Amino acid sequence: MTGTHTETIPLVDETQLRVTIAEPDGAVRGGVVVLHESRGITSRTQAIVAALAGEGWLAVAPHLYHRDDPGIDERTGDDEAVDRAVATISGESVLADSDAAFGILADRGIGSDRMGVVGFDLGATAALVVAAQRSLGAVVTVSAAGVSTSLTSGLPALVDVVGELTCPWLGLYGEQGDPVDPADVDRLREAAHASGRVVDVVVYPSREHRFDADERAAEQPDPLEEGNSEEATKMEARSRVLNWLDTHLR
């Protein structure tokens, strides 16, 4: 599996942003910014980044907590620390960090039509905020919360922003495990259609769809490699994500 590395880049607000990057071994098809879940850049997030690179995408994951708690990546088991870190996330901070990641892709000659953003959990919410304000080729979200009520005081409710999406959106939810009311998912889907973009919101009725959700497991298989998941639904969700990027990042 393609390896990853982490580097630090300066931002205009005089903070230092860490980014985890994985590059394809061969030709670069396009670029994907990965926005992490609430526990930060876990080993599972690193595996997602590497797996996307294995599919030919230059993948970049900004560490969103760098302003207030840059050490959260080493304390993913501390629920109180995670809650405090999540509360600091705002639309402004997410856009600044995502812009820096998109800049890395642009420096490699990747145009905005071949850039996508993929987010999980907190990162899924952030990804929709980004996709409503930046011109991109595609957005994929897994378990985006904060639909009718803001996830944090600094983030908007998603129903208020998805009508302005700039690109096709694939949204994945599960009836079990996700903290999102199915009625809210319906509202979000309806609101997104006002954007005029292609929208595909899938709700899995029972089985686990979070192919990113095993960050505490002792072994970390490639989350996008077919055959590693015991759940057929995970494999189907994984295929949807890859097909969405294949179709829209051209």
Contacts in CASP RR format, 6 or more apart in sequence:
PFRMAT RR
TARGET T0000
AUTHOR 0000-0000-0000
METHOD contacts of the structure
MODEL  1
MTGTHTETIPLVDETQLRVTIAEPDGAVRGGVVVLHESRGITSRTQAIVA
ALAGEGWLAVAPHLYHRDDPGIDERTGDDEAVDRAVATISGESVLADSDA
AFGILADRGIGSDRMGVVGFDLGATAALVVAAQRSLGAVVTVSAAGVSTS
LTSGLPALVDVVGELTCPWLGLYGEQGDPVDPADVDRLREAAHASGRVVD
VVVYPSREHRFDADERAAEQPDPLEEGNSEEATKMEARSRVLNWLDTHLR
1 47 0 8 1.000
1 50 0 8 1.000
1 51 0 8 1.000
1 54 0 8 1.000
1 222 0 8 1.000
1 225 0 8 1.000
2 22 0 8 1.000
2 23 0 8 1.000
2 24 0 8 1.000
2 25 0 8 1.000
2 50 0 8 1.000
2 51 0 8 1.000
2 53 0 8 1.000
2 54 0 8 1.000
3 22 0 8 1.000
3 50 0 8 1.000
3 53 0 8 1.000
4 20 0 8 1.000
4 21 0 8 1.000
4 22 0 8 1.000
4 46 0 8 1.000
4 49 0 8 1.000
4 50 0 8 1.000
4 53 0 8 1.000
5 20 0 8 1.000
5 21 0 8 1.000
5 22 0 8 1.000
6 18 0 8 1.000
6 19 0 8 1.000
6 20 0 8 1.000
6 21 0 8 1.000
6 41 0 8 1.000
7 18 0 8 1.000
7 19 0 8 1.000
7 21 0 8 1.000
8 16 0 8 1.000
8 17 0 8 1.000
8 18 0 8 1.000
8 19 0 8 1.000
9 16 0 8 1.000
9 17 0 8 1.000
9 19 0 8 1.000
9 100 0 8 1.000
9 104 0 8 1.000
10 16 0 8 1.000
10 17 0 8 1.000
11 17 0 8 1.000
11 96 0 8 1.000
11 97 0 8 1.000
11 100 0 8 1.000
12 96 0 8 1.000
13 96 0 8 1.000
15 66 0 8 1.000
15 67 0 8 1.000
16 66 0 8 1.000
17 62 0 8 1.000
17 63 0 8 1.000
17 66 0 8 1.000
17 97 0 8 1.000
17 100 0 8 1.000
18 41 0 8 1.000
18 62 0 8 1.000
18 63 0 8 1.000
18 66 0 8 1.000
18 70 0 8 1.000
19 60 0 8 1.000
19 61 0 8 1.000
19 62 0 8 1.000
19 63 0 8 1.000
19 100 0 8 1.000
19 101 0 8 1.000
19 104 0 8 1.000
20 41 0 8 1.000
20 45 0 8 1.000
20 46 0 8 1.000
20 49 0 8 1.000
20 60 0 8 1.000
20 61 0 8 1.000
20 63 0 8 1.000
21 49 0 8 1.000
21 58 0 8 1.000
21 59 0 8 1.000
21 60 0 8 1.000
21 61 0 8 1.000
21 104 0 8 1.000
22 49 0 8 1.000
22 50 0 8 1.000
22 52 0 8 1.000
22 53 0 8 1.000
22 54 0 8 1.000
22 58 0 8 1.000
22 59 0 8 1.000
23 53 0 8 1.000
23 58 0 8 1.000
24 53 0 8 1.000
24 54 0 8 1.000
24 55 0 8 1.000
24 56 0 8 1.000
24 57 0 8 1.000
24 58 0 8 1.000
25 53 0 8 1.000
25 54 0 8 1.000
26 56 0 8 1.000
27 56 0 8 1.000
28 56 0 8 1.000
28 57 0 8 1.000
28 58 0 8 1.000
28 108 0 8 1.000
28 110 0 8 1.000
29 55 0 8 1.000
29 56 0 8 1.000
29 57 0 8 1.000
29 114 0 8 1.000
29 249 0 8 1.000
30 56 0 8 1.000
30 57 0 8 1.000
30 58 0 8 1.000
30 105 0 8 1.000
30 110 0 8 1.000
30 114 0 8 1.000
30 115 0 8 1.000
30 249 0 8 1.000
31 57 0 8 1.000
31 58 0 8 1.000
31 59 0 8 1.000
31 60 0 8 1.000
31 105 0 8 1.000
31 110 0 8 1.000
31 114 0 8 1.000
31 115 0 8 1.000
31 116 0 8 1.000
31 249 0 8 1.000
32 52 0 8 1.000
32 57 0 8 1.000
32 58 0 8 1.000
32 59 0 8 1.000
32 60 0 8 1.000
32 115 0 8 1.000
32 116 0 8 1.000
32 117 0 8 1.000
32 118 0 8 1.000
32 245 0 8 1.000
32 249 0 8 1.000
33 59 0 8 1.000
33 60 0 8 1.000
33 61 0 8 1.000
33 62 0 8 1.000
33 98 0 8 1.000
33 101 0 8 1.000
33 102 0 8 1.000
33 105 0 8 1.000
33 115 0 8 1.000
33 116 0 8 1.000
33 117 0 8 1.000
33 118 0 8 1.000
33 130 0 8 1.000
34 45 0 8 1.000
34 48 0 8 1.000
34 49 0 8 1.000
34 52 0 8 1.000
34 59 0 8 1.000
34 60 0 8 1.000
34 61 0 8 1.000
34 117 0 8 1.000
34 118 0 8 1.000
34 119 0 8 1.000
35 61 0 8 1.000
35 62 0 8 1.000
35 64 0 8 1.000
35 94 0 8 1.000
35 98 0 8 1.000
35 117 0 8 1.000
35 118 0 8 1.000
35 119 0 8 1.000
35 120 0 8 1.000
35 122 0 8 1.000
35 123 0 8 1.000
35 124 0 8 1.000
35 126 0 8 1.000
35 127 0 8 1.000
35 130 0 8 1.000
36 42 0 8 1.000
36 45 0 8 1.000
36 61 0 8 1.000
36 63 0 8 1.000
36 64 0 8 1.000
36 119 0 8 1.000
36 120 0 8 1.000
36 122 0 8 1.000
36 123 0 8 1.000
37 45 0 8 1.000
37 119 0 8 1.000
37 120 0 8 1.000
37 121 0 8 1.000
37 122 0 8 1.000
37 123 0 8 1.000
37 212 0 8 1.000
37 215 0 8 1.000
38 82 0 8 1.000
38 85 0 8 1.000
38 86 0 8 1.000
38 121 0 8 1.000
38 122 0 8 1.000
39 72 0 8 1.000
39 76 0 8 1.000
39 77 0 8 1.000
39 82 0 8 1.000
39 215 0 8 1.000
40 63 0 8 1.000
40 64 0 8 1.000
40 65 0 8 1.000
40 72 0 8 1.000
40 73 0 8 1.000
40 76 0 8 1.000
40 82 0 8 1.000
40 85 0 8 1.000
41 61 0 8 1.000
41 63 0 8 1.000
41 73 0 8 1.000
42 73 0 8 1.000
42 76 0 8 1.000
42 215 0 8 1.000
43 215 0 8 1.000
43 220 0 8 1.000
44 212 0 8 1.000
44 213 0 8 1.000
44 214 0 8 1.000
44 215 0 8 1.000
44 220 0 8 1.000
44 223 0 8 1.000
45 61 0 8 1.000
45 120 0 8 1.000
45 212 0 8 1.000
45 215 0 8 1.000
46 61 0 8 1.000
47 220 0 8 1.000
47 221 0 8 1.000
47 222 0 8 1.000
47 223 0 8 1.000
48 59 0 8 1.000
48 61 0 8 1.000
48 118 0 8 1.000
48 120 0 8 1.000
48 212 0 8 1.000
48 223 0 8 1.000
48 224 0 8 1.000
49 59 0 8 1.000
49 60 0 8 1.000
49 61 0 8 1.000
50 59 0 8 1.000
50 222 0 8 1.000
51 222 0 8 1.000
51 223 0 8 1.000
51 224 0 8 1.000
51 225 0 8 1.000
52 59 0 8 1.000
52 118 0 8 1.000
52 224 0 8 1.000
53 59 0 8 1.000
55 224 0 8 1.000
55 242 0 8 1.000
55 245 0 8 1.000
57 245 0 8 1.000
57 249 0 8 1.000
58 105 0 8 1.000
58 108 0 8 1.000
58 110 0 8 1.000
60 101 0 8 1.000
60 104 0 8 1.000
60 105 0 8 1.000
61 101 0 8 1.000
62 97 0 8 1.000
62 98 0 8 1.000
62 100 0 8 1.000
62 101 0 8 1.000
63 70 0 8 1.000
63 73 0 8 1.000
63 97 0 8 1.000
64 89 0 8 1.000
64 93 0 8 1.000
64 94 0 8 1.000
64 97 0 8 1.000
64 122 0 8 1.000
64 123 0 8 1.000
64 126 0 8 1.000
65 71 0 8 1.000
65 72 0 8 1.000
65 73 0 8 1.000
65 85 0 8 1.000
65 88 0 8 1.000
65 89 0 8 1.000
66 97 0 8 1.000
67 88 0 8 1.000
67 93 0 8 1.000
68 84 0 8 1.000
68 85 0 8 1.000
68 88 0 8 1.000
69 81 0 8 1.000
69 84 0 8 1.000
69 85 0 8 1.000
69 88 0 8 1.000
72 81 0 8 1.000
72 82 0 8 1.000
72 85 0 8 1.000
75 81 0 8 1.000
75 82 0 8 1.000
76 82 0 8 1.000
76 215 0 8 1.000
76 216 0 8 1.000
77 216 0 8 1.000
86 122 0 8 1.000
86 151 0 8 1.000
86 152 0 8 1.000
87 152 0 8 1.000
87 153 0 8 1.000
88 152 0 8 1.000
89 122 0 8 1.000
89 126 0 8 1.000
89 151 0 8 1.000
89 152 0 8 1.000
89 154 0 8 1.000
89 155 0 8 1.000
90 152 0 8 1.000
90 153 0 8 1.000
90 154 0 8 1.000
90 155 0 8 1.000
91 126 0 8 1.000
91 129 0 8 1.000
91 154 0 8 1.000
91 155 0 8 1.000
91 156 0 8 1.000
92 154 0 8 1.000
94 126 0 8 1.000
94 129 0 8 1.000
94 130 0 8 1.000
94 155 0 8 1.000
95 129 0 8 1.000
95 130 0 8 1.000
95 133 0 8 1.000
95 134 0 8 1.000
98 117 0 8 1.000
98 126 0 8 1.000
98 130 0 8 1.000
98 134 0 8 1.000
99 134 0 8 1.000
102 112 0 8 1.000
102 115 0 8 1.000
102 134 0 8 1.000
105 111 0 8 1.000
105 115 0 8 1.000
106 112 0 8 1.000
112 134 0 8 1.000
112 135 0 8 1.000
112 136 0 8 1.000
112 137 0 8 1.000
113 136 0 8 1.000
113 137 0 8 1.000
113 249 0 8 1.000
113 250 0 8 1.000
114 137 0 8 1.000
114 249 0 8 1.000
114 250 0 8 1.000
115 136 0 8 1.000
115 137 0 8 1.000
115 249 0 8 1.000
116 136 0 8 1.000
116 137 0 8 1.000
116 138 0 8 1.000
116 139 0 8 1.000
116 140 0 8 1.000
116 167 0 8 1.000
116 245 0 8 1.000
116 249 0 8 1.000
117 127 0 8 1.000
117 130 0 8 1.000
117 131 0 8 1.000
117 136 0 8 1.000
117 138 0 8 1.000
117 139 0 8 1.000
117 140 0 8 1.000
118 127 0 8 1.000
118 139 0 8 1.000
118 140 0 8 1.000
118 141 0 8 1.000
118 142 0 8 1.000
118 241 0 8 1.000
118 245 0 8 1.000
119 126 0 8 1.000
119 127 0 8 1.000
119 140 0 8 1.000
119 141 0 8 1.000
119 142 0 8 1.000
119 144 0 8 1.000
120 141 0 8 1.000
120 142 0 8 1.000
120 143 0 8 1.000
120 210 0 8 1.000
120 212 0 8 1.000
121 142 0 8 1.000
121 143 0 8 1.000
121 145 0 8 1.000
122 145 0 8 1.000
122 151 0 8 1.000
123 141 0 8 1.000
123 144 0 8 1.000
124 141 0 8 1.000
124 142 0 8 1.000
124 143 0 8 1.000
124 144 0 8 1.000
124 145 0 8 1.000
124 171 0 8 1.000
125 141 0 8 1.000
125 144 0 8 1.000
125 145 0 8 1.000
125 146 0 8 1.000
125 151 0 8 1.000
125 155 0 8 1.000
125 158 0 8 1.000
126 155 0 8 1.000
127 139 0 8 1.000
127 140 0 8 1.000
127 141 0 8 1.000
127 144 0 8 1.000
128 139 0 8 1.000
128 141 0 8 1.000
128 144 0 8 1.000
128 158 0 8 1.000
128 161 0 8 1.000
128 162 0 8 1.000
128 165 0 8 1.000
128 169 0 8 1.000
129 155 0 8 1.000
129 156 0 8 1.000
129 158 0 8 1.000
129 161 0 8 1.000
130 136 0 8 1.000
130 139 0 8 1.000
131 139 0 8 1.000
131 165 0 8 1.000
131 166 0 8 1.000
131 167 0 8 1.000
131 169 0 8 1.000
132 161 0 8 1.000
132 162 0 8 1.000
132 163 0 8 1.000
132 164 0 8 1.000
132 165 0 8 1.000
132 166 0 8 1.000
133 161 0 8 1.000
133 164 0 8 1.000
133 166 0 8 1.000
134 166 0 8 1.000
135 166 0 8 1.000
135 167 0 8 1.000
136 166 0 8 1.000
136 167 0 8 1.000
137 166 0 8 1.000
137 167 0 8 1.000
137 168 0 8 1.000
137 248 0 8 1.000
137 249 0 8 1.000
138 167 0 8 1.000
138 168 0 8 1.000
138 169 0 8 1.000
138 170 0 8 1.000
138 244 0 8 1.000
138 245 0 8 1.000
138 247 0 8 1.000
138 248 0 8 1.000
138 249 0 8 1.000
139 165 0 8 1.000
139 167 0 8 1.000
139 168 0 8 1.000
139 169 0 8 1.000
139 170 0 8 1.000
140 169 0 8 1.000
140 170 0 8 1.000
140 171 0 8 1.000
140 172 0 8 1.000
140 241 0 8 1.000
140 244 0 8 1.000
140 245 0 8 1.000
141 169 0 8 1.000
141 170 0 8 1.000
141 171 0 8 1.000
141 172 0 8 1.000
142 171 0 8 1.000
142 172 0 8 1.000
142 209 0 8 1.000
142 210 0 8 1.000
142 212 0 8 1.000
142 237 0 8 1.000
142 241 0 8 1.000
143 172 0 8 1.000
143 173 0 8 1.000
143 174 0 8 1.000
143 178 0 8 1.000
143 179 0 8 1.000
143 180 0 8 1.000
143 210 0 8 1.000
144 158 0 8 1.000
144 171 0 8 1.000
144 173 0 8 1.000
144 180 0 8 1.000
144 188 0 8 1.000
145 151 0 8 1.000
145 178 0 8 1.000
145 179 0 8 1.000
145 180 0 8 1.000
146 155 0 8 1.000
146 157 0 8 1.000
146 158 0 8 1.000
146 180 0 8 1.000
146 184 0 8 1.000
147 157 0 8 1.000
147 158 0 8 1.000
147 159 0 8 1.000
147 180 0 8 1.000
147 181 0 8 1.000
147 184 0 8 1.000
147 185 0 8 1.000
147 187 0 8 1.000
147 188 0 8 1.000
148 157 0 8 1.000
148 159 0 8 1.000
148 184 0 8 1.000
148 187 0 8 1.000
149 157 0 8 1.000
150 156 0 8 1.000
150 157 0 8 1.000
158 188 0 8 1.000
158 191 0 8 1.000
159 187 0 8 1.000
159 188 0 8 1.000
159 191 0 8 1.000
162 169 0 8 1.000
162 188 0 8 1.000
162 191 0 8 1.000
162 192 0 8 1.000
162 194 0 8 1.000
162 195 0 8 1.000
163 191 0 8 1.000
163 192 0 8 1.000
163 193 0 8 1.000
163 194 0 8 1.000
163 195 0 8 1.000
164 195 0 8 1.000
165 192 0 8 1.000
165 195 0 8 1.000
165 196 0 8 1.000
165 197 0 8 1.000
165 199 0 8 1.000
166 195 0 8 1.000
166 197 0 8 1.000
167 197 0 8 1.000
167 248 0 8 1.000
168 197 0 8 1.000
168 198 0 8 1.000
168 199 0 8 1.000
168 200 0 8 1.000
168 244 0 8 1.000
168 247 0 8 1.000
168 248 0 8 1.000
169 192 0 8 1.000
169 197 0 8 1.000
169 198 0 8 1.000
169 199 0 8 1.000
169 200 0 8 1.000
169 201 0 8 1.000
170 200 0 8 1.000
170 201 0 8 1.000
170 202 0 8 1.000
170 240 0 8 1.000
170 241 0 8 1.000
170 244 0 8 1.000
171 200 0 8 1.000
171 201 0 8 1.000
171 202 0 8 1.000
172 202 0 8 1.000
172 204 0 8 1.000
172 209 0 8 1.000
172 237 0 8 1.000
172 240 0 8 1.000
172 241 0 8 1.000
173 180 0 8 1.000
173 182 0 8 1.000
173 185 0 8 1.000
173 201 0 8 1.000
173 202 0 8 1.000
173 203 0 8 1.000
173 204 0 8 1.000
173 209 0 8 1.000
174 203 0 8 1.000
174 204 0 8 1.000
174 205 0 8 1.000
174 209 0 8 1.000
175 182 0 8 1.000
175 203 0 8 1.000
175 204 0 8 1.000
175 205 0 8 1.000
175 206 0 8 1.000
176 206 0 8 1.000
176 207 0 8 1.000
176 208 0 8 1.000
182 203 0 8 1.000
185 201 0 8 1.000
185 203 0 8 1.000
188 201 0 8 1.000
189 199 0 8 1.000
189 201 0 8 1.000
192 199 0 8 1.000
192 201 0 8 1.000
193 199 0 8 1.000
198 248 0 8 1.000
200 240 0 8 1.000
200 244 0 8 1.000
202 237 0 8 1.000
202 240 0 8 1.000
204 233 0 8 1.000
204 237 0 8 1.000
207 231 0 8 1.000
207 232 0 8 1.000
207 233 0 8 1.000
207 234 0 8 1.000
208 231 0 8 1.000
208 233 0 8 1.000
208 234 0 8 1.000
209 231 0 8 1.000
209 233 0 8 1.000
209 234 0 8 1.000
209 236 0 8 1.000
209 237 0 8 1.000
210 234 0 8 1.000
210 237 0 8 1.000
211 223 0 8 1.000
211 224 0 8 1.000
211 229 0 8 1.000
211 234 0 8 1.000
211 235 0 8 1.000
211 237 0 8 1.000
211 238 0 8 1.000
212 223 0 8 1.000
214 220 0 8 1.000
214 223 0 8 1.000
221 228 0 8 1.000
222 228 0 8 1.000
223 229 0 8 1.000
223 238 0 8 1.000
224 238 0 8 1.000
224 241 0 8 1.000
224 242 0 8 1.000
226 235 0 8 1.000
226 238 0 8 1.000
226 239 0 8 1.000
227 235 0 8 1.000
229 235 0 8 1.000
229 238 0 8 1.000
END
